[in-house]
């Protein structure tokens, strides 16, 4: 169920981790990864459940081995109302197939 994926940052910007006031275990939750069909999230198909880094963001390149190389289009969190407030219950990644130039640069690294 939980697979490992490799994330490549597309830009040279480096994120700075920060602490949150609430601890809701969002750092350790797996991402449900969907591939968008026809560019619409409602037509997305679940391809994997992945444990990725907490700083995974839009524009990152995701290498899933045999399944292909994808570009992250949207990162979203799933919330549920608890007595004390909203709590994160899941995370989702919406991807599209990576452009040929990005796929070739990733394959040349391997």
MMTF fields as JSON, N, C-alpha, C and O atoms, coordinates in Angstrom:
{
  "mmtfVersion": "1.0.0",
  "mmtfProducer": "UNKNOWN",
  "numBonds": 439,
  "numAtoms": 440,
  "numGroups": 110,
  "numChains": 1,
  "numModels": 1,
  "chainsPerModel": [1],
  "groupsPerChain": [110],
  "chainIdList": ["A"],
  "bondAtomList": [4, 2, 8, 6, 12, 10, 16, 14, 20, 18, 24, 22, 28, 26, 32, 30, 36, 34, 40, 38, 44, 42, 48, 46, 52, 50, 56, 54, 60, 58, 64, 62, 68, 66, 72, 70, 76, 74, 80, 78, 84, 82, 88, 86, 92, 90, 96, 94, 100, 98, 104, 102, 108, 106, 112, 110, 116, 114, 120, 118, 124, 122, 128, 126, 132, 130, 136, 134, 140, 138, 144, 142, 148, 146, 152, 150, 156, 154, 160, 158, 164, 162, 168, 166, 172, 170, 176, 174, 180, 178, 184, 182, 188, 186, 192, 190, 196, 194, 200, 198, 204, 202, 208, 206, 212, 210, 216, 214, 220, 218, 224, 222, 228, 226, 232, 230, 236, 234, 240, 238, 244, 242, 248, 246, 252, 250, 256, 254, 260, 258, 264, 262, 268, 266, 272, 270, 276, 274, 280, 278, 284, 282, 288, 286, 292, 290, 296, 294, 300, 298, 304, 302, 308, 306, 312, 310, 316, 314, 320, 318, 324, 322, 328, 326, 332, 330, 336, 334, 340, 338, 344, 342, 348, 346, 352, 350, 356, 354, 360, 358, 364, 362, 368, 366, 372, 370, 376, 374, 380, 378, 384, 382, 388, 386, 392, 390, 396, 394, 400, 398, 404, 402, 408, 406, 412, 410, 416, 414, 420, 418, 424, 422, 428, 426, 432, 430, 436, 434],
  "bondOrderList": [1, 1, 1, 1, 1, 1, 1, 1, 1, 1, 1, 1, 1, 1, 1, 1, 1, 1, 1, 1, 1, 1, 1, 1, 1, 1, 1, 1, 1, 1, 1, 1, 1, 1, 1, 1, 1, 1, 1, 1, 1, 1, 1, 1, 1, 1, 1, 1, 1, 1, 1, 1, 1, 1, 1, 1, 1, 1, 1, 1, 1, 1, 1, 1, 1, 1, 1, 1, 1, 1, 1, 1, 1, 1, 1, 1, 1, 1, 1, 1, 1, 1, 1, 1, 1, 1, 1, 1, 1, 1, 1, 1, 1, 1, 1, 1, 1, 1, 1, 1, 1, 1, 1, 1, 1, 1, 1, 1, 1],
  "groupList": [{"groupName": "UNK", "atomNameList": ["N", "CA", "C", "O"], "elementList": ["N", "C", "C", "O"], "formalChargeList": [0, 0, 0, 0], "bondAtomList": [1, 0, 2, 1, 3, 2], "bondOrderList": [1, 1, 2], "singleLetterCode": "X", "chemCompType": "L-PEPTIDE LINKING"}],
  "groupTypeList": [0, 0, 0, 0, 0, 0, 0, 0, 0, 0, 0, 0, 0, 0, 0, 0, 0, 0, 0, 0, 0, 0, 0, 0, 0, 0, 0, 0, 0, 0, 0, 0, 0, 0, 0, 0, 0, 0, 0, 0, 0, 0, 0, 0, 0, 0, 0, 0, 0, 0, 0, 0, 0, 0, 0, 0, 0, 0, 0, 0, 0, 0, 0, 0, 0, 0, 0, 0, 0, 0, 0, 0, 0, 0, 0, 0, 0, 0, 0, 0, 0, 0, 0, 0, 0, 0, 0, 0, 0, 0, 0, 0, 0, 0, 0, 0, 0, 0, 0, 0, 0, 0, 0, 0, 0, 0, 0, 0, 0, 0],
  "groupIdList": [1, 2, 3, 4, 5, 6, 7, 8, 9, 10, 11, 12, 13, 14, 15, 16, 17, 18, 19, 20, 21, 22, 23, 24, 25, 26, 27, 28, 29, 30, 31, 32, 33, 34, 35, 36, 37, 38, 39, 40, 41, 42, 43, 44, 45, 46, 47, 48, 49, 50, 51, 52, 53, 54, 55, 56, 57, 58, 59, 60, 61, 62, 63, 64, 65, 66, 67, 68, 69, 70, 71, 72, 73, 74, 75, 76, 77, 78, 79, 80, 81, 82, 83, 84, 85, 86, 87, 88, 89, 90, 91, 92, 93, 94, 95, 96, 97, 98, 99, 100, 101, 102, 103, 104, 105, 106, 107, 108, 109, 110],
  "secStructList": [7, 3, 3, 3, 7, 3, 3, 3, 7, 1, 1, 1, 7, 7, 7, 7, 7, 7, 7, 7, 1, 1, 7, 7, 1, 4, 4, 4, 7, 7, 3, 3, 3, 3, 3, 3, 3, 6, 6, 3, 3, 3, 3, 3, 3, 3, 3, 3, 3, 3, 3, 7, 7, 6, 6, 7, 7, 6, 6, 7, 3, 3, 3, 7, 4, 4, 4, 7, 3, 3, 3, 3, 3, 3, 3, 3, 3, 3, 3, 3, 3, 3, 6, 6, 3, 3, 3, 3, 3, 3, 3, 3, 3, 3, 3, 3, 3, 7, 7, 2, 2, 2, 2, 2, 2, 2, 2, 2, 2, 7],
  "xCoordList": [0.819, 0.0, 0.865, 0.676, 1.798, 2.669, 3.894, 4.685, 4.05, 5.179, 6.157, 5.82, 7.33, 8.339, 8.455, 8.505, 8.495, 8.704, 9.906, 10.346, 10.425, 11.566, 11.093, 10.493, 11.363, 10.956, 12.191, 13.185, 12.126, 13.201, 12.67, 11.628, 13.364, 12.982, 13.319, 14.436, 12.384, 12.588, 13.344, 14.082, 13.163, 13.845, 15.007, 15.186, 15.782, 16.924, 16.568, 17.434, 15.316, 14.885, 14.858, 14.465, 15.271, 15.275, 14.299, 14.394, 13.368, 12.397, 13.005, 13.93, 12.484, 12.945, 11.852, 10.725, 12.164, 11.142, 10.778, 11.624, 9.534, 9.082, 8.207, 7.685, 8.049, 7.247, 5.81, 5.563, 4.89, 3.477, 3.014, 3.569, 2.008, 1.466, 0.741, 0.818, 0.037, -0.693, 0.154, 0.886, 0.059, 0.714, -0.385, -1.003, -0.629, -1.686, -1.132, -1.883, 0.162, 0.789, 0.761, 0.858, 0.632, 0.563, 1.884, 1.895, 3.003, 4.314, 4.499, 5.226, 3.857, 4.054, 2.974, 3.045, 1.989, 0.901, 1.346, 2.094, 0.898, 1.234, 0.375, -0.729, 0.893, 0.154, -0.593, -0.008, -1.882, -2.604, -2.337, -2.666, -1.747, -1.291, -2.242, -2.503, -2.753, -3.703, -3.087, -2.31, -3.44, -3.063, -4.333, -5.384, -4.21, -5.381, -5.647, -4.748, -6.879, -7.315, -7.982, -8.845, -7.597, -8.158, -7.96, -8.709, -6.966, -6.646, -7.61, -7.566, -8.487, -9.477, -9.328, -9.291, -9.244, -9.085, -10.248, -10.046, -11.455, -12.59, -12.52, -13.162, -11.746, -11.566, -10.255, -9.75, -9.701, -8.39, -8.503, -9.53, -7.424, -7.353, -6.229, -5.108, -6.529, -5.536, -4.477, -4.804, -3.197, -2.128, -1.24, -0.632, -1.154, -0.27, -0.534, -1.11, -0.101, -0.057, 1.409, 2.053, 1.937, 3.378, 3.753, 3.022, 4.884, 5.481, 6.576, 7.64, 6.292, 7.223, 7.598, 7.019, 8.558, 8.997, 7.901, 6.993, 8.01, 6.992, 7.018, 6.022, 8.123, 8.25, 7.93, 8.312, 7.242, 6.811, 5.835, 4.872, 6.081, 5.277, 4.934, 5.413, 4.109, 3.738, 4.983, 5.857, 5.05, 6.177, 7.272, 8.175, 7.227, 8.23, 8.006, 6.888, 9.072, 9.014, 9.022, 9.841, 8.109, 7.919, 8.234, 7.605, 9.204, 9.606, 9.02, 9.382, 8.117, 7.471, 7.963, 7.263, 9.118, 9.707, 8.959, 8.923, 8.357, 7.659, 6.396, 5.974, 5.799, 4.56, 4.806, 3.903, 6.023, 6.346, 6.874, 7.104, 7.059, 7.558, 6.466, 5.944, 6.12, 5.003, 5.432, 6.413, 4.677, 4.891, 3.731, 2.569, 4.048, 3.027, 2.341, 2.992, 1.011, 0.218, -0.457, -0.553, -0.922, -1.65, -1.348, -1.289, -1.16, -1.009, -2.153, -2.346, -2.917, -4.03, -4.091, -3.625, -4.676, -4.85, -6.333, -7.17, -6.658, -8.041, -8.249, -7.534, -9.232, -9.491, -10.793, -11.704, -10.861, -12.083, -12.271, -11.303, -13.51, -13.786, -13.729, -14.381, -12.949, -12.843, -13.412, -13.702, -13.573, -14.133, -13.296, -13.848, -11.991, -11.109, -10.835, -10.274, -11.206, -10.974, -10.743, -10.988, -10.274, -10.008, -8.701, -7.718, -8.722, -7.551, -7.293, -8.231, -6.031, -5.673, -5.844, -5.298, -6.608, -6.824, -6.178, -6.113, -5.699, -5.057, -4.431, -4.679, -3.61, -2.963, -3.117, -3.109, -3.256, -3.419, -2.455, -2.17, -1.959, -1.137, -1.859, -2.278, -2.002, -2.542, -1.4, -0.707, -1.208, -0.062, -0.522, -1.655, 0.399, 0.211, 1.514, 2.557, 1.488, 2.744, 3.737, 3.369, 4.998, 6.03, 6.348, 6.181, 6.804, 7.235, 8.421, 9.159, 8.587, 9.641, 11.025, 11.858, 11.277, 12.599, 12.892, 14.028, 11.87, 12.083, 12.278, 13.134, 11.493, 11.621, 13.002, 13.608, 13.5, 14.825, 15.928, 16.908, 15.782, 16.814, 16.817, 17.881, 15.666, 15.586, 16.201, 16.952, 15.874, 16.423, 17.923, 18.599, 18.471, 19.919, 20.618, 21.795, 19.908, 20.484, 20.647, 21.518, 19.808, 19.786, 20.836, 20.942],
  "yCoordList": [-1.188, 0.0, 1.255, 2.121, 1.378, 2.544, 2.261, 1.374, 3.008, 2.834, 3.975, 5.005, 3.783, 4.836, 5.462, 4.76, 6.764, 7.495, 8.403, 8.648, 8.892, 9.807, 11.146, 11.225, 12.211, 13.553, 14.345, 14.358, 15.004, 15.871, 17.294, 17.551, 18.209, 19.615, 20.197, 20.021, 20.878, 21.409, 22.731, 23.051, 23.489, 24.777, 24.685, 23.667, 25.735, 25.751, 26.337, 26.444, 26.714, 27.256, 26.141, 25.013, 26.46, 25.478, 25.95, 27.083, 25.102, 25.457, 25.399, 24.629, 26.204, 26.217, 25.589, 26.084, 24.504, 23.896, 24.821, 25.551, 24.78, 25.614, 24.778, 23.74, 25.227, 24.473, 24.987, 26.159, 24.116, 24.471, 24.518, 23.834, 25.319, 25.406, 24.105, 23.646, 23.517, 22.272, 21.087, 21.171, 20.015, 18.781, 17.789, 17.205, 17.598, 16.696, 15.574, 14.941, 15.31, 14.184, 14.3, 13.289, 15.505, 15.67, 15.367, 15.025, 15.484, 15.224, 13.743, 13.416, 12.854, 11.419, 10.739, 9.531, 11.477, 10.88, 10.635, 11.436, 9.542, 9.289, 10.149, 10.56, 10.408, 11.127, 10.127, 9.151, 10.363, 9.602, 10.331, 11.509, 9.638, 10.265, 9.92, 8.748, 10.949, 10.79, 11.345, 12.299, 10.739, 11.3, 11.9, 11.26, 13.142, 13.854, 13.449, 13.449, 13.109, 12.78, 14.022, 14.623, 14.4, 15.547, 16.845, 17.802, 16.895, 18.123, 18.516, 19.653, 17.608, 17.955, 17.036, 15.815, 17.619, 16.799, 15.846, 14.783, 16.198, 15.307, 14.025, 13.034, 14.035, 12.843, 12.137, 11.376, 12.385, 11.836, 10.364, 9.909, 9.638, 8.205, 7.954, 8.426, 7.216, 6.909, 5.974, 4.908, 6.373, 5.525, 4.947, 3.894, 5.622, 5.12, 5.861, 6.949, 5.249, 5.898, 5.945, 4.908, 7.166, 7.347, 8.056, 8.92, 7.686, 8.424, 9.306, 8.827, 10.598, 11.564, 12.595, 12.63, 13.42, 14.468, 15.489, 15.671, 16.153, 17.135, 18.368, 19.088, 18.631, 19.823, 19.566, 20.364, 18.476, 18.207, 19.298, 19.583, 19.908, 21.058, 20.972, 20.088, 21.891, 21.971, 22.221, 23.001, 21.552, 21.71, 20.684, 20.579, 19.921, 18.888, 17.728, 17.488, 17.02, 15.868, 14.607, 14.468, 13.695, 12.479, 11.272, 11.07, 10.47, 9.276, 8.053, 7.744, 7.355, 6.167, 4.882, 3.869, 4.906, 3.708, 3.25, 3.956, 2.058, 1.48, 2.253, 2.213, 2.95, 3.677, 4.95, 5.445, 5.488, 6.667, 7.815, 7.694, 8.938, 10.16, 11.211, 11.453, 11.839, 12.768, 14.099, 14.182, 15.138, 16.47, 16.774, 16.559, 17.27, 17.589, 18.882, 19.905, 18.821, 19.975, 20.61, 21.835, 19.799, 20.311, 19.448, 18.221, 20.109, 19.43, 19.915, 21.121, 18.989, 19.404, 18.552, 17.413, 19.133, 18.454, 18.199, 19.011, 17.068, 16.708, 16.947, 16.39, 17.78, 18.138, 17.535, 17.256, 17.339, 16.877, 17.727, 18.04, 18.098, 18.908, 18.047, 17.006, 18.488, 17.853, 18.844, 19.984, 18.447, 19.327, 20.596, 21.679, 20.477, 21.626, 22.409, 23.503, 21.894, 22.574, 21.574, 20.379, 22.061, 21.185, 20.418, 20.956, 19.143, 18.272, 17.649, 17.235, 17.581, 16.97, 15.457, 14.821, 14.888, 13.437, 12.76, 11.532, 13.536, 12.943, 14.01, 15.204, 13.552, 14.445, 13.861, 12.644, 14.744, 14.302, 15.038, 16.219, 14.324, 14.9, 14.66, 13.539, 15.697, 15.548, 15.778, 16.792, 14.838, 14.862, 14.778, 14.4, 15.147, 14.94, 14.365, 14.553, 13.681, 13.16, 14.294, 15.372, 14.037, 15.067, 15.34, 14.476, 16.544, 16.89, 16.033, 15.539, 15.869, 14.997, 15.452, 14.617, 16.765, 17.246, 16.925, 16.595, 17.016, 16.689, 15.19, 14.751, 14.404, 12.943, 12.494, 11.611, 13.095, 12.724, 13.129, 12.401, 14.282, 14.704, 13.802, 13.547, 13.318, 12.4, 11.053, 10.464, 10.571, 9.277, 9.343, 8.335, 10.491, 10.606, 10.576, 10.225, 10.939, 10.883, 9.44, 9.151, 8.557, 7.187, 6.325, 5.145],
  "zCoordList": [0.0, 0.0, 0.0, -0.854, 0.92, 0.947, 0.109, 0.429, -0.952, -1.844, -1.636, -1.051, -2.107, -2.048, -3.432, -4.441, -3.465, -4.701, -4.521, -3.397, -5.607, -5.567, -6.09, -7.163, -5.327, -5.718, -6.11, -5.385, -7.253, -7.716, -7.749, -8.351, -7.119, -7.141, -8.496, -8.985, -9.104, -10.435, -10.404, -11.336, -9.345, -9.254, -8.275, -7.606, -8.195, -7.299, -5.934, -5.065, -5.735, -4.447, -3.413, -3.711, -2.218, -1.136, -0.078, 0.394, 0.297, 1.323, 2.714, 2.971, 3.588, 4.969, 5.823, 5.837, 6.538, 7.388, 8.548, 9.066, 8.936, 10.046, 10.959, 10.552, 12.184, 13.146, 13.121, 12.836, 13.417, 13.458, 14.907, 15.767, 15.167, 16.514, 16.88, 18.019, 15.905, 16.149, 15.713, 14.727, 16.427, 16.0, 15.648, 16.538, 14.371, 13.927, 13.073, 12.331, 13.159, 12.488, 10.965, 10.269, 10.446, 8.992, 8.309, 7.127, 9.023, 8.437, 8.094, 7.155, 8.834, 8.667, 7.832, 7.609, 7.372, 6.589, 5.156, 4.597, 4.557, 3.146, 2.217, 2.575, 1.04, 0.004, -0.859, -1.33, -1.071, -2.086, -3.397, -3.535, -4.347, -5.578, -6.716, -6.99, -7.371, -8.466, -9.743, -9.708, -10.867, -12.166, -12.764, -12.804, -13.225, -13.742, -15.18, -16.021, -15.44, -16.786, -17.376, -16.737, -18.564, -19.268, -18.486, -18.688, -17.598, -16.881, -15.787, -15.318, -15.361, -14.342, -13.123, -13.272, -11.918, -10.713, -10.458, -9.871, -10.883, -10.609, -11.43, -11.084, -12.516, -13.343, -13.038, -13.863, -11.854, -11.51, -11.127, -10.624, -11.379, -11.097, -10.089, -10.275, -9.032, -8.006, -8.576, -9.098, -8.478, -9.01, -7.914, -8.107, -6.76, -5.704, -4.395, -4.383, -3.3, -1.999, -1.614, -1.449, -1.471, -1.331, -0.043, 0.441, 0.498, 1.607, 1.016, 0.626, 0.958, 0.381, 1.437, 2.523, 1.108, 2.025, 2.281, 1.47, 3.429, 3.814, 2.933, 2.861, 2.264, 1.43, -0.037, -0.894, -0.347, -1.715, -2.137, -1.425, -3.291, -3.704, -5.191, -5.902, -5.642, -7.053, -7.893, -7.515, -9.029, -9.933, -9.717, -10.547, -8.629, -8.395, -9.353, -9.81, -9.645, -10.539, -9.686, -8.777, -9.982, -9.196, -10.063, -11.102, -9.642, -10.386, -9.702, -8.567, -10.382, -9.822, -10.475, -10.445, -11.044, -11.633, -12.867, -13.874, -12.793, -13.942, -14.329, -15.485, -13.374, -13.654, -14.443, -15.117, -14.366, -15.161, -14.327, -13.124, -15.013, -14.387, -14.509, -15.598, -13.379, -13.322, -12.727, -11.987, -13.065, -12.505, -11.551, -11.895, -10.363, -9.363, -9.774, -9.986, -9.885, -10.289, -9.08, -8.999, -8.147, -6.993, -5.77, -5.854, -4.645, -3.354, -2.481, -2.329, -1.902, -1.059, 0.197, 0.226, 1.227, 2.497, 2.709, 2.316, 3.331, 3.63, 5.117, 5.951, 5.445, 6.831, 7.32, 6.541, 8.632, 9.279, 10.532, 11.226, 10.816, 11.99, 13.239, 13.321, 14.203, 15.501, 16.514, 16.152, 17.741, 18.765, 18.912, 19.105, 18.825, 19.021, 17.738, 17.806, 16.594, 15.324, 14.212, 14.379, 13.083, 11.948, 12.161, 12.67, 11.757, 11.869, 10.502, 9.821, 10.099, 8.822, 8.923, 9.824, 7.989, 7.994, 6.791, 6.741, 5.824, 4.655, 3.779, 3.946, 2.836, 1.885, 0.491, 0.31, -0.496, -1.878, -2.79, -2.595, -3.785, -4.849, -6.165, -6.454, -6.95, -8.299, -9.272, -9.198, -10.18, -11.093, -12.532, -12.832, -13.417, -14.853, -15.375, -14.748, -16.489, -17.042, -17.275, -17.742, -16.943, -17.057, -18.521, -19.381, -18.783, -20.134, -20.522, -19.67, -21.795, -22.31, -21.834, -21.482, -21.82, -21.412, -19.958, -19.617, -19.077, -17.662, -17.505, -16.736, -18.226, -18.137, -18.61, -18.003, -19.688, -20.187, -19.219, -19.062, -18.566, -17.609, -16.374, -15.81, -15.947, -14.809, -15.188, -14.411, -16.389, -16.834, -16.995, -16.79, -17.355, -17.501, -16.144, -16.067, -15.07, -13.718, -13.219, -12.399, -13.721, -13.206, -13.826, -13.493]
}
